[in-house]
């Protein structure tokens, strides 16, 4: 078996219609995985899924619209992913928000809350929705895309950095609590 063999694996990737998420989806599909392409814009999801499917030569990428800031849409994302793929072997939380650049002193509470909600709470919710299925299968992987911002302070990206540091701890705590069930 190849180190990068993802045949018959099902991967849910948020923020995957462009950028890093799209690259993760494309490379995962190249390695044999079926992937969910998810972002706020369904047309972008469809375009990316079509591009991947055309490149691979078969239907392996499936678009699902989801705004990570909406808990009902997160639940729907997991439900539709399970319905479409049959399981979620890997969850990749890639989508994130940065609503503000500048001094923390000038950042509104609403801007701060949106970054925390979208970058931390949504990832925790998605993990909580996927973990029971992974425990049942006794297998699964969770990846939360972070950043150097998680370990380095910034004079203009304070809230974003805080959120990325918290994401690192979400994964560490999930591993500590549930890793033995994998």
HELIX and SHEET records of a PDB file:
HELIX    1   1 UNK A   19  UNK A   30  1                                  12    
HELIX    2   2 UNK A   42  UNK A   56  1                                  15    
HELIX    3   3 UNK A   71  UNK A   85  1                                  15    
HELIX    4   4 UNK A  104  UNK A  106  5                                   3    
HELIX    5   5 UNK A  109  UNK A  116  1                                   8    
HELIX    6   6 UNK A  117  UNK A  121  3                                   5    
HELIX    7   7 UNK A  122  UNK A  137  1                                  16    
HELIX    8   8 UNK A  148  UNK A  150  5                                   3    
HELIX    9   9 UNK A  158  UNK A  178  1                                  21    
HELIX   10  10 UNK A  179  UNK A  181  5                                   3    
SHEET    1   A 5 UNK A  61  UNK A  65  0                                        
SHEET    2   A 5 UNK A  34  UNK A  39  1                                        
SHEET    3   A 5 UNK A  10  UNK A  14  1                                        
SHEET    4   A 5 UNK A  90  UNK A  93  1                                        
SHEET    5   A 5 UNK A 141  UNK A 144  1                                        
END                                                                             
